Each structure stands twice: as C-alpha cells, then as structure tokens.
C-alpha cells in the first residue's frame, strides 16, 4: 500500500514538473510572437509545485532569468523541495 502511494506521488510530482517546464516554454513562445502571455502569478504558482521543471524551463528557454522574483524564488523553491526530500527520507 505504501509503495503504491509513493509511486502515485512520484507520478504526480513528475507531471507537475513537466507542466511547469512546458508552461515556461509556451510563455516564451508567446512572448516572441507578441501574443497573450501566461500571467507571472501562474508561472510562480506552478513553480512552487513543480520547481525542477520551472528551473529547467527557465534555463532551456532563457525565460524570466533576468527578473529577480523568478531568479531567486524558483531556485529557492527547488531548495525547499530538496530539503523536504531529505527530511522525509531521514
């Protein structure tokens, strides 16, 4: 039972990170085309739940890397997630 919950959690976590990565790429594409953009609040919210995907999206698409809020919060979210993983595995 515990293993099943763990696998489901990992699947959901991976999906959140994939969505996060995709949203950063989509927003960069929209920025280049000068069309409707994804609100920064939405990008930061998904970054809270899928920070690894957000960070990779920022680096891969070179998107939002100059904005201080994103530059510091997204790596901070990654750090919090890593600390939670370490804490839960101890």
N, CA, C and O atoms as a MOPAC input file, in Angstrom:
PM7 MOZYME 1SCF
protein

 N      0.82200 1    -1.19200 1     0.00000 1
 C      0.00000 1     0.00000 1     0.00000 1
 C      0.86600 1     1.25600 1     0.00000 1
 O      0.61800 1     2.17500 1    -0.78100 1
 N      1.88000 1     1.31000 1     0.86500 1
 C      2.74500 1     2.48300 1     0.94300 1
 C      3.50400 1     2.67200 1    -0.36600 1
 O      3.67900 1     3.79900 1    -0.82800 1
 N      3.95700 1     1.56100 1    -0.96700 1
 C      4.68200 1     1.65300 1    -2.23400 1
 C      3.79800 1     2.21300 1    -3.33500 1
 O      4.27400 1     2.97400 1    -4.17800 1
 N      2.52500 1     1.85400 1    -3.34400 1
 C      1.59200 1     2.36400 1    -4.35200 1
 C      1.39700 1     3.86800 1    -4.19200 1
 O      1.39900 1     4.60300 1    -5.18000 1
 N      1.23200 1     4.31900 1    -2.97800 1
 C      1.07000 1     5.75300 1    -2.71300 1
 C      2.33400 1     6.49600 1    -3.13300 1
 O      2.25400 1     7.57500 1    -3.72000 1
 N      3.48400 1     5.93300 1    -2.84100 1
 C      4.76100 1     6.53700 1    -3.21100 1
 C      4.88300 1     6.66700 1    -4.73000 1
 O      5.31100 1     7.70900 1    -5.22700 1
 N      4.51600 1     5.63100 1    -5.46100 1
 C      4.57700 1     5.65500 1    -6.93200 1
 C      3.60900 1     6.68600 1    -7.49300 1
 O      3.95000 1     7.41600 1    -8.42400 1
 N      2.40900 1     6.75100 1    -6.93600 1
 C      1.42500 1     7.74400 1    -7.38400 1
 C      1.94600 1     9.15200 1    -7.11600 1
 O      1.82900 1    10.02900 1    -7.97200 1
 N      2.51500 1     9.37500 1    -5.94200 1
 C      3.08100 1    10.68600 1    -5.61000 1
 C      4.17900 1    11.06400 1    -6.59000 1
 O      4.20800 1    12.19400 1    -7.07800 1
 N      5.08300 1    10.13700 1    -6.88500 1
 C      6.17100 1    10.42700 1    -7.82500 1
 C      5.63200 1    10.74600 1    -9.21400 1
 O      6.14600 1    11.63700 1    -9.89000 1
 N      4.60900 1    10.03100 1    -9.63900 1
 C      3.99800 1    10.28900 1   -10.94900 1
 C      3.40000 1    11.69400 1   -10.99000 1
 O      3.61100 1    12.43400 1   -11.95100 1
 N      2.65700 1    12.05900 1    -9.95200 1
 C      2.04600 1    13.39100 1    -9.88800 1
 C      3.12600 1    14.47100 1    -9.84100 1
 O      3.00800 1    15.50200 1   -10.50400 1
 N      4.17200 1    14.23400 1    -9.06100 1
 C      5.26500 1    15.20400 1    -8.95400 1
 C      5.96000 1    15.38300 1   -10.30400 1
 O      6.26900 1    16.50500 1   -10.70400 1
 N      6.20100 1    14.28800 1   -10.99100 1
 C      6.82600 1    14.37700 1   -12.31700 1
 C      5.91600 1    15.12000 1   -13.29100 1
 O      6.39200 1    15.91600 1   -14.10000 1
 N      4.60900 1    14.86400 1   -13.21800 1
 C      3.65900 1    15.55100 1   -14.09800 1
 C      3.64000 1    17.05500 1   -13.81900 1
 O      3.60000 1    17.85400 1   -14.75500 1
 N      3.66800 1    17.44500 1   -12.55200 1
 C      3.69700 1    18.87300 1   -12.20000 1
 C      4.95500 1    19.54300 1   -12.74000 1
 O      4.89600 1    20.67000 1   -13.23300 1
 N      6.07900 1    18.86500 1   -12.65100 1
 C      7.32100 1    19.42500 1   -13.17900 1
 C      7.28900 1    19.49700 1   -14.70200 1
 O      7.81300 1    20.44500 1   -15.28700 1
 N      6.68600 1    18.51200 1   -15.34600 1
 C      6.56000 1    18.54300 1   -16.80800 1
 C      5.65600 1    19.68900 1   -17.24500 1
 O      5.95500 1    20.37700 1   -18.22100 1
 N      4.55500 1    19.89800 1   -16.53200 1
 C      3.65600 1    21.01100 1   -16.84200 1
 C      4.37500 1    22.33200 1   -16.63700 1
 O      4.24700 1    23.24500 1   -17.45300 1
 N      5.12000 1    22.43800 1   -15.56800 1
 C      5.86900 1    23.65000 1   -15.27400 1
 C      6.85500 1    23.96100 1   -16.39800 1
 O      6.90300 1    25.09000 1   -16.88700 1
 N      7.62600 1    22.98400 1   -16.80200 1
 C      8.58900 1    23.13500 1   -17.89900 1
 C      7.87500 1    23.58200 1   -19.17400 1
 O      8.32600 1    24.49900 1   -19.86200 1
 N      6.76800 1    22.93000 1   -19.47600 1
 C      6.00500 1    23.24000 1   -20.68400 1
 C      5.45000 1    24.65700 1   -20.66100 1
 O      5.47600 1    25.34800 1   -21.67900 1
 N      4.94900 1    25.09600 1   -19.51200 1
 C      4.39900 1    26.45200 1   -19.41100 1
 C      5.46600 1    27.51100 1   -19.64500 1
 O      5.19000 1    28.53100 1   -20.27600 1
 N      6.66500 1    27.29000 1   -19.15500 1
 C      7.73800 1    28.24900 1   -19.39800 1
 C      8.07400 1    28.30500 1   -20.89100 1
 O      8.29800 1    29.38700 1   -21.43400 1
 N      8.11100 1    27.16900 1   -21.54300 1
 C      8.36500 1    27.14300 1   -22.98400 1
 C      7.24000 1    27.79500 1   -23.77000 1
 O      7.48900 1    28.52800 1   -24.72700 1
 N      6.01700 1    27.53200 1   -23.37300 1
 C      4.85500 1    28.11800 1   -24.04000 1
 C      4.83800 1    29.63400 1   -23.87200 1
 O      4.55700 1    30.36400 1   -24.82300 1
 N      5.13900 1    30.10500 1   -22.66500 1
 C      5.14300 1    31.54400 1   -22.43400 1
 C      6.25500 1    32.22000 1   -23.23100 1
 O      6.05600 1    33.32100 1   -23.74500 1
 N      7.40500 1    31.59100 1   -23.34100 1
 C      8.49700 1    32.15700 1   -24.13700 1
 C      8.09000 1    32.24400 1   -25.60300 1
 O      8.37600 1    33.23300 1   -26.27700 1
 N      7.42900 1    31.21100 1   -26.08700 1
 C      6.95500 1    31.21100 1   -27.46700 1
 C      5.95100 1    32.34100 1   -27.69800 1
 O      6.00400 1    33.04000 1   -28.71000 1
 N      5.04400 1    32.50500 1   -26.75000 1
 C      4.05400 1    33.57100 1   -26.85800 1
 C      4.71700 1    34.94200 1   -26.79000 1
 O      4.27800 1    35.87300 1   -27.46600 1
 N      5.75800 1    35.07900 1   -25.98900 1
 C      6.46200 1    36.35100 1   -25.87700 1
 C      7.11200 1    36.71900 1   -27.21200 1
 O      7.07900 1    37.87700 1   -27.62900 1
 N      7.69000 1    35.74600 1   -27.85900 1
 C      8.32900 1    36.00200 1   -29.15700 1
 C      7.30800 1    36.42600 1   -30.20700 1
 O      7.60000 1    37.26000 1   -31.06300 1
 N      6.10500 1    35.84500 1   -30.13700 1
 C      5.04700 1    36.16200 1   -31.10500 1
 C      4.25300 1    37.39900 1   -30.71000 1
 O      3.38600 1    37.85600 1   -31.45600 1
 N      4.55600 1    37.93900 1   -29.52700 1
 C      3.85700 1    39.11400 1   -29.00100 1
 C      2.33900 1    38.90100 1   -28.93000 1
 O      1.55700 1    39.75800 1   -29.34200 1
 N      1.94900 1    37.74900 1   -28.40400 1
 C      0.52800 1    37.44900 1   -28.18800 1
 C      0.28700 1    37.25100 1   -26.69700 1
 O      1.21100 1    37.35200 1   -25.88900 1
 N     -0.96700 1    36.96800 1   -26.33800 1
 C     -1.38000 1    36.80000 1   -24.94500 1
 C     -0.40400 1    35.90700 1   -24.20200 1
 O     -0.01200 1    34.85300 1   -24.70100 1
 N     -0.00900 1    36.33400 1   -22.99900 1
 C      1.00000 1    35.63900 1   -22.20200 1
 C      0.38000 1    34.95100 1   -20.99400 1
 O     -0.73300 1    35.27300 1   -20.57700 1
 N      1.10700 1    34.01800 1   -20.45400 1
 C      0.72400 1    33.36900 1   -19.20800 1
 C      1.09700 1    34.33100 1   -18.08000 1
 O      2.23300 1    34.80300 1   -18.03600 1
 N      0.17200 1    34.63200 1   -17.17000 1
 C      0.48800 1    35.57400 1   -16.08400 1
 C      1.65400 1    35.07400 1   -15.22100 1
 O      1.80900 1    33.87500 1   -14.99000 1
 N      2.46400 1    36.02600 1   -14.75400 1
 C      3.60500 1    35.66500 1   -13.91100 1
 C      3.15200 1    34.96000 1   -12.64300 1
 O      3.84300 1    34.07200 1   -12.14400 1
 N      2.00400 1    35.34600 1   -12.12300 1
 C      1.46300 1    34.69600 1   -10.93200 1
 C      1.23500 1    33.20500 1   -11.18400 1
 O      1.49800 1    32.37600 1   -10.31200 1
 N      0.75200 1    32.87300 1   -12.36400 1
 C      0.52900 1    31.46900 1   -12.72400 1
 C      1.85600 1    30.72700 1   -12.82400 1
 O      1.98400 1    29.60800 1   -12.32700 1
 N      2.84600 1    31.35100 1   -13.47000 1
 C      4.15800 1    30.71000 1   -13.59100 1
 C      4.79100 1    30.47400 1   -12.21300 1
 O      5.37800 1    29.42000 1   -11.96900 1
 N      4.66900 1    31.44800 1   -11.32600 1
 C      5.24200 1    31.27700 1    -9.99300 1
 C      4.48300 1    30.22800 1    -9.17900 1
 O      5.08500 1    29.48900 1    -8.40100 1
 N      3.16800 1    30.16500 1    -9.35800 1
 C      2.38100 1    29.16600 1    -8.62700 1
 C      2.76200 1    27.75800 1    -9.06200 1
 O      2.96500 1    26.88600 1    -8.21700 1
 N      2.86300 1    27.52300 1   -10.37400 1
 C      3.25100 1    26.18400 1   -10.83000 1
 C      4.69800 1    25.90300 1   -10.44100 1
 O      5.07300 1    24.74900 1   -10.22900 1
 N      5.51900 1    26.96500 1   -10.34700 1
 C      6.90800 1    26.78100 1    -9.91400 1
 C      6.99000 1    26.30300 1    -8.46800 1
 O      7.91000 1    25.57300 1    -8.09900 1
 N      6.03400 1    26.71500 1    -7.66200 1
 C      6.00300 1    26.28000 1    -6.26900 1
 C      5.79600 1    24.77000 1    -6.17600 1
 O      6.37400 1    24.11100 1    -5.31200 1
 N      4.96900 1    24.22600 1    -7.07000 1
 C      4.64000 1    22.80000 1    -7.02400 1
 C      5.52700 1    21.94900 1    -7.93500 1
 O      5.69200 1    20.75200 1    -7.69900 1
 N      6.09600 1    22.56300 1    -8.97100 1
 C      6.98400 1    21.84700 1    -9.88500 1
 C      8.23200 1    22.66700 1   -10.15300 1
 O      8.46600 1    23.08400 1   -11.28800 1
 N      9.04500 1    22.90600 1    -9.11400 1
 C     10.17000 1    23.83500 1    -9.27200 1
 C     11.30400 1    23.32300 1   -10.15100 1
 O     12.00100 1    24.11600 1   -10.78300 1
 N     11.49400 1    22.03500 1   -10.19800 1
 C     12.58800 1    21.49900 1   -11.01000 1
 C     12.29500 1    21.72700 1   -12.48600 1
 O     13.17600 1    22.13000 1   -13.24500 1
 N     11.05400 1    21.46800 1   -12.89000 1
 C     10.64400 1    21.73600 1   -14.26800 1
 C     10.70900 1    23.21500 1   -14.58700 1
 O     11.10400 1    23.59900 1   -15.68800 1
 N     10.32400 1    24.04800 1   -13.63000 1
 C     10.38200 1    25.50000 1   -13.83500 1
 C     11.81900 1    25.95700 1   -14.02700 1
 O     12.11200 1    26.74100 1   -14.92900 1
 N     12.71100 1    25.46900 1   -13.18100 1
 C     14.11000 1    25.87200 1   -13.28000 1
 C     14.71600 1    25.42600 1   -14.60900 1
 O     15.40500 1    26.20000 1   -15.27300 1
 N     14.45800 1    24.17400 1   -14.99300 1
 C     14.95800 1    23.70200 1   -16.28500 1
 C     14.32900 1    24.47900 1   -17.43600 1
 O     14.99700 1    24.76000 1   -18.43200 1
 N     13.04400 1    24.83000 1   -17.30700 1
 C     12.38300 1    25.63300 1   -18.33200 1
 C     13.00400 1    27.01300 1   -18.44900 1
 O     13.21400 1    27.51800 1   -19.55200 1
 N     13.29300 1    27.61500 1   -17.31700 1
 C     13.94400 1    28.93000 1   -17.33100 1
 C     15.29100 1    28.85000 1   -18.04100 1
 O     15.62000 1    29.71900 1   -18.84900 1
 N     16.05900 1    27.82900 1   -17.74800 1
 C     17.38800 1    27.69800 1   -18.33600 1
 C     17.31500 1    27.30200 1   -19.81800 1
 O     18.02800 1    27.86000 1   -20.65200 1
 N     16.46200 1    26.34900 1   -20.12700 1
 C     16.35300 1    25.85700 1   -21.50600 1
 C     15.84900 1    26.93500 1   -22.45400 1
 O     16.39200 1    27.11600 1   -23.54400 1
 N     14.80900 1    27.65100 1   -22.03500 1
 C     14.18600 1    28.64600 1   -22.90700 1
 C     14.71600 1    30.05800 1   -22.66600 1
 O     14.29100 1    31.00100 1   -23.33500 1
 N     15.63900 1    30.21200 1   -21.71800 1
 C     16.17600 1    31.52500 1   -21.33300 1
 C     15.02700 1    32.50300 1   -21.10600 1
 O     14.95800 1    33.58000 1   -21.69700 1
 N     14.14200 1    32.08000 1   -20.23100 1
 C     12.92000 1    32.84400 1   -19.99200 1
 C     12.80200 1    33.21800 1   -18.51600 1
 O     12.93100 1    32.36100 1   -17.64100 1
 N     12.56100 1    34.47800 1   -18.24700 1
 C     12.37500 1    35.03000 1   -16.89800 1
 C     13.65100 1    34.97400 1   -16.06000 1
 O     13.59300 1    35.11200 1   -14.83800 1
 N     14.78300 1    34.77600 1   -16.69100 1
 C     16.03000 1    34.66100 1   -15.92700 1
 C     16.54500 1    36.01300 1   -15.43600 1
 O     17.36400 1    36.05900 1   -14.51700 1
 N     16.08600 1    37.10300 1   -16.02500 1
 C     16.53700 1    38.43100 1   -15.61600 1
 C     15.63700 1    39.06100 1   -14.56600 1
 O     16.00100 1    40.07000 1   -13.96100 1
 N     14.46400 1    38.47500 1   -14.34400 1
 C     13.54200 1    39.01900 1   -13.35200 1
 C     13.93600 1    38.50200 1   -11.96800 1
 O     13.95400 1    37.29200 1   -11.74000 1
 N     14.25300 1    39.41600 1   -11.04100 1
 C     14.71500 1    38.99200 1    -9.71000 1
 C     13.74600 1    38.05300 1    -8.99100 1
 O     14.17700 1    37.12600 1    -8.30500 1
 N     12.44600 1    38.28600 1    -9.14500 1
 C     11.48400 1    37.43200 1    -8.45200 1
 C     11.64100 1    35.97800 1    -8.89500 1
 O     11.58900 1    35.06600 1    -8.07000 1
 N     11.83100 1    35.76700 1   -10.18200 1
 C     11.99600 1    34.41800 1   -10.70700 1
 C     13.41000 1    33.90500 1   -10.43500 1
 O     13.59900 1    32.73700 1   -10.09500 1
 N     14.38900 1    34.77500 1   -10.58500 1
 C     15.78600 1    34.38000 1   -10.40700 1
 C     16.04500 1    33.81700 1    -9.01000 1
 O     16.85400 1    32.90400 1    -8.84300 1
 N     15.35300 1    34.36900 1    -8.00600 1
 C     15.59900 1    33.92700 1    -6.63500 1
 C     14.54700 1    32.95700 1    -6.10900 1
 O     14.87500 1    32.03200 1    -5.36500 1
 N     13.29200 1    33.15800 1    -6.48700 1
 C     12.23600 1    32.29200 1    -5.95100 1
 C     12.29000 1    30.86800 1    -6.49400 1
 O     12.16700 1    29.91000 1    -5.73000 1
 N     12.47300 1    30.72100 1    -7.80300 1
 C     12.45800 1    29.37100 1    -8.38000 1
 C     13.58900 1    28.50800 1    -7.81300 1
 O     13.32000 1    27.38100 1    -7.39700 1
 N     14.84500 1    28.98100 1    -7.77600 1
 C     15.87500 1    28.15800 1    -7.11700 1
 C     15.57600 1    27.94800 1    -5.62700 1
 O     15.91500 1    26.90800 1    -5.06300 1
 N     14.94600 1    28.93000 1    -5.00300 1
 C     14.54500 1    28.76700 1    -3.60400 1
 C     13.52700 1    27.65100 1    -3.44200 1
 O     13.60000 1    26.86100 1    -2.50000 1
 N     12.57500 1    27.59400 1    -4.36800 1
 C     11.57900 1    26.50700 1    -4.34100 1
 C     12.26100 1    25.15300 1    -4.53500 1
 O     11.90500 1    24.17400 1    -3.88000 1
 N     13.24400 1    25.10200 1    -5.43700 1
 C     13.99400 1    23.84600 1    -5.64400 1
 C     14.66600 1    23.44700 1    -4.34100 1
 O     14.60900 1    22.28500 1    -3.93900 1
 N     15.30300 1    24.40800 1    -3.68000 1
 C     15.97000 1    24.12400 1    -2.40900 1
 C     15.02100 1    23.61400 1    -1.34800 1
 O     15.34400 1    22.67400 1    -0.62200 1
 N     13.85500 1    24.22300 1    -1.25100 1
 C     12.85100 1    23.77400 1    -0.27500 1
 C     12.42200 1    22.34700 1    -0.58100 1
 O     12.28200 1    21.52800 1     0.32700 1
 N     12.21500 1    22.05200 1    -1.85100 1
 C     11.81300 1    20.68800 1    -2.22300 1
 C     12.91100 1    19.67900 1    -1.89000 1
 O     12.63100 1    18.58200 1    -1.40800 1
 N     14.15600 1    20.06000 1    -2.15000 1
 C     15.25900 1    19.15500 1    -1.81500 1
 C     15.36300 1    18.93800 1    -0.31000 1
 O     15.60600 1    17.81900 1     0.14200 1
 N     15.18000 1    19.99700 1     0.46300 1
 C     15.19500 1    19.85900 1     1.92600 1
 C     14.05500 1    18.96900 1     2.41100 1
 O     14.23500 1    18.17100 1     3.33100 1
 N     12.88800 1    19.10500 1     1.79700 1
 C     11.75600 1    18.24000 1     2.17200 1
 C     12.03700 1    16.77900 1     1.87000 1
 O     11.69700 1    15.89700 1     2.65800 1
 N     12.66600 1    16.52600 1     0.71400 1
 C     13.01100 1    15.14000 1     0.36500 1
 C     14.00200 1    14.57500 1     1.36700 1
 O     13.85500 1    13.44400 1     1.83000 1
 N     15.01200 1    15.36700 1     1.70000 1
 C     15.99700 1    14.90000 1     2.68500 1
 C     15.34700 1    14.65000 1     4.04700 1
 O     15.64100 1    13.65600 1     4.71100 1
 N     14.46900 1    15.55300 1     4.45000 1
 C     13.81300 1    15.43500 1     5.74600 1
 C     12.89600 1    14.20100 1     5.78600 1
 O     12.85200 1    13.49400 1     6.79300 1
 N     12.17300 1    13.94700 1     4.70100 1
 C     11.24500 1    12.81700 1     4.67500 1
 C     11.97100 1    11.47500 1     4.57400 1
 O     11.43000 1    10.44600 1     4.97800 1
 N     13.17900 1    11.48200 1     4.04300 1
 C     13.93700 1    10.22400 1     3.91800 1
 C     14.79200 1     9.90100 1     5.13300 1
 O     15.36100 1     8.81200 1     5.21100 1
 N     14.89500 1    10.83300 1     6.09300 1
 C     15.70400 1    10.56200 1     7.28000 1
 C     14.97600 1     9.76000 1     8.30100 1
 O     15.53100 1     9.45400 1     9.35600 1

